[in-house]
Amino acid sequence: MLAALQALRGEPGVPHFDIVVVDVDADPVLEARYNELVPVLVDREGRELCRYFLDAAKVREYLGALG
């Protein structure tokens, strides 16, 4: 998912966004919340955008609504 997200980041027309990679297994709270749902993509407020695979259309829609 990370490679696909990085590729999306470079697309023309997609607003700039930062990527923060977090080791879910290293944080007991995150591990309890996501357990087997990784990889997972969440926004800064913790809202889940997609899991397992990048839903590029959903991420584009989300980013477009921000700005």
N, C-alpha and C positions, 0 to 999 in steps of 0.2 A: 504494500500500500504506500509506503514511503516514496518509492521511486515514482509511482504514478502521481502522487501529490506534488513532488518536485517538478515533474514534467508539466503539470497543470499550472504551476506557479510561473512558468516561463511562457505561457500562451499569451498572444496578443489580446488585449482587451480584458484580461483578468487582473483585477486590482492586486497590488502587492499584499502579501500576507506572510507572517512569520510562522515557522514550524518549530514546535518544541516537542522533542521526543522524551517521553517519560517511561521509565521501567515500572510497569504496573506491579510486577512481582516484588519490587523493593519497597512498596508502600502498602501496609496492611489494609488501609481504608480503600485504596484503589483496587487492591486484589479482591477484597470482599465485594466491591461493587461490580467489577467487570469479570472477574474469575476467568472463564473460558471465552469471553467475548472479544478477545484481542486478536489481531490489532483492531483498535477502535479509534475513531476520529471524533474529537469533541471540540467545541468552541471554548472561548475563555470562561464562559459561565458554566461550563460542564454539560452543555446540551449536546447530546449525541447526534452526529451528522450521518455516520455510517460505521459499519463494522465488517470485519473480515476482508472486504474489498472496497476500493474507492468508488463511490458513486459520484463520478465527475459532474454529471448534470446537476445533482443536488448541491454539490459544493459550489458550482458556478452560480446557481440560483441564490444560494445563501450569501455569497460574496457580493453579488449584484445588488441584493437588498440592503447591504450595509452602506453602500456608498453611492 
